[in-house]
Amino acid sequence: MNLEQQLNYLDCNFTVISSEHEFIIHPSALGILPVSPEAAGCFFSASFHVKDYNLYLLNLTLLDDNTSPKSFDYADKLVPYHGALLVGNTQLKDYVSKGYGAQCFSYKNVYELIFENGFLITTIDHSKAMLRIRKNLELGLRSLTKKRDERCITHFIRSTFIGHYKPFSSMKSRLRYIHKLKTDYQTGNMEP
């Protein structure tokens, strides 16, 4: 499980709030770990940047219970990511719902970046939509403690975003995705 992913975009640092495929890259895809159910659940963090509309991996840090963190530096390694990324910076308040950590509307600047084979094809600024949610919460028009309001906010968010930010439904689908990423790196194939 990835701990935190950072992305430098437009000369600003963003936190990757969510990605369509749970993670952008995995240590197993890079050959650091084997493709296995145990490795699929490993803890790691990664840093990326977008340069000339391409997504590059800068470094990856593998965290293990038994040893100290291992850091792997990459000099602009092209990442063949295909899908949407939700990124944010300037966290204003830590809105937490259902124990998932900070919600996307916790950030002042929220962008959805759509990649195809590691190439940025679309950027959508969702900052105003997230401001609308924060205003409704601050004015007491909505509350995260009320199930009905939480469903309303979730519905609004899902209808606003292009990407479908759901975790893999099974370990089998997660391993299939990691294996595909690894194959893409080994063959140089950057097709989705």
C-alpha positions in Angstrom: 0.0 0.0 0.0 1.4 3.3 -0.9 1.8 5.8 1.9 2.2 9.1 0.1 2.9 10.1 -3.4 4.0 13.6 -4.4 3.8 15.2 -7.8 5.5 18.4 -9.0 3.3 20.0 -11.5 3.4 23.6 -12.8 6.4 24.2 -10.4 4.3 23.4 -7.4 4.3 20.4 -5.1 1.0 18.4 -4.9 -0.1 15.5 -2.9 -1.6 12.7 -4.9 -5.0 12.4 -3.3 -6.1 9.4 -5.4 -5.4 7.6 -8.6 -7.7 5.4 -10.6 -5.5 2.3 -10.1 -4.7 2.7 -6.4 -1.1 3.6 -7.3 0.8 5.2 -10.1 3.7 2.8 -9.9 4.5 -0.2 -7.7 7.9 -1.5 -6.6 7.1 -4.9 -8.2 6.6 -3.3 -11.6 10.2 -1.9 -11.3 11.6 -5.2 -10.4 12.4 -4.2 -6.8 10.0 -6.8 -5.4 8.5 -10.0 -6.9 4.9 -9.9 -8.2 3.2 -11.6 -5.3 0.3 -11.0 -2.9 2.7 -10.2 -0.1 4.6 -7.7 -2.2 1.3 -6.2 -3.5 0.6 -5.0 0.1 4.0 -3.4 0.7 4.4 0.1 2.0 6.1 2.7 -0.2 6.1 6.3 -1.1 7.0 7.9 -4.5 7.8 11.3 -6.0 6.9 12.2 -9.6 7.0 15.3 -11.8 5.4 16.4 -15.0 7.8 17.8 -17.6 6.8 18.6 -21.2 3.5 16.9 -20.6 5.2 13.6 -19.6 5.0 11.9 -16.2 8.3 10.9 -14.7 9.3 9.0 -11.6 11.9 10.8 -9.5 12.3 8.4 -6.5 10.6 5.6 -4.7 11.1 4.7 -1.0 10.3 1.2 0.1 9.3 0.9 3.8 9.8 -2.5 5.5 9.0 -3.4 9.1 12.3 -5.3 9.5 14.7 -2.9 7.9 15.3 0.8 7.5 13.6 2.5 4.5 15.3 1.8 1.1 15.3 4.7 -1.4 15.7 4.2 -5.1 16.4 7.3 -7.2 15.4 7.5 -10.8 16.6 10.1 -13.3 13.4 11.0 -15.0 12.1 7.5 -15.6 9.0 7.7 -17.8 5.9 6.3 -16.2 3.4 4.7 -18.6 0.5 5.6 -16.4 -2.9 5.5 -18.1 -5.8 7.1 -16.2 -6.7 9.9 -13.9 -4.9 11.4 -10.9 -6.4 13.6 -8.3 -3.9 16.0 -6.8 -4.1 18.8 -4.3 -2.0 21.3 -2.5 -2.4 23.8 0.3 -4.4 21.7 2.8 -6.7 24.1 4.6 -8.4 21.7 7.0 -8.3 18.0 7.6 -11.8 16.9 6.7 -11.9 13.2 7.5 -14.7 10.9 6.6 -15.0 7.1 7.3 -11.4 7.0 8.3 -10.0 7.4 4.8 -7.8 10.4 5.7 -8.0 13.9 4.2 -10.8 14.4 1.7 -10.2 16.0 -1.6 -12.1 19.1 -0.5 -9.6 19.6 2.3 -7.2 21.2 -0.2 -7.4 24.7 -1.7 -6.1 23.8 -5.1 -7.4 20.5 -6.6 -6.6 19.3 -10.1 -7.6 16.2 -12.0 -4.8 15.1 -14.4 -5.7 12.7 -17.2 -2.8 10.7 -18.6 -2.5 8.4 -21.5 0.7 6.3 -21.6 2.3 8.7 -19.3 1.4 11.7 -21.4 -0.8 14.4 -19.9 -3.7 15.0 -22.2 -6.1 16.9 -19.9 -6.1 19.0 -16.8 -9.2 20.0 -14.9 -9.2 22.5 -12.1 -11.7 21.4 -9.4 -10.8 24.1 -6.9 -14.1 26.0 -7.1 -16.1 22.8 -6.7 -14.1 21.9 -3.6 -14.6 25.5 -2.3 -18.3 25.0 -2.7 -18.2 21.9 -0.5 -16.1 23.6 2.2 -18.5 26.6 2.2 -21.5 24.3 2.7 -19.7 22.6 5.6 -18.6 25.8 7.2 -22.0 27.4 6.9 -23.7 24.4 8.5 -25.6 23.5 5.3 -23.9 20.1 5.2 -22.3 18.0 7.9 -19.9 15.0 7.6 -21.6 13.5 10.7 -24.9 13.1 8.9 -25.1 10.1 6.6 -27.5 11.9 4.2 -25.2 14.9 3.8 -22.2 12.6 3.4 -24.0 10.7 0.6 -24.9 14.0 -1.1 -21.2 15.2 -1.0 -20.0 11.9 -2.3 -22.6 12.0 -5.2 -21.5 15.6 -6.0 -17.8 14.6 -6.0 -18.4 11.5 -8.2 -20.4 13.5 -10.7 -17.7 16.2 -10.8 -14.7 14.0 -11.4 -13.9 12.3 -14.7 -11.9 9.4 -13.1 -13.3 6.5 -11.1 -11.4 6.4 -7.9 -12.1 3.0 -6.5 -9.6 0.5 -5.1 -9.2 -2.8 -6.8 -12.0 -5.2 -6.0 -9.7 -8.2 -5.4 -6.0 -9.1 -5.0 -6.2 -10.9 -8.4 -7.1 -7.6 -10.2 -4.4 -5.7 -8.2 -1.7 -8.4 -9.2 -2.9 -8.3 -12.8 -2.4 -4.5 -12.9 1.1 -4.8 -11.3 2.1 -7.6 -13.8 0.9 -5.4 -16.7 3.0 -2.5 -15.4 6.0 -4.7 -15.1 5.5 -6.1 -18.7 5.2 -2.6 -20.0 8.5 -1.6 -18.4 10.3 -4.7 -19.6 9.2 -4.5 -23.2 9.2 -0.8 -23.5 5.6 -0.9 -24.4 3.8 2.1 -23.2 0.3 1.3 -24.5 -2.6 1.2 -22.1 
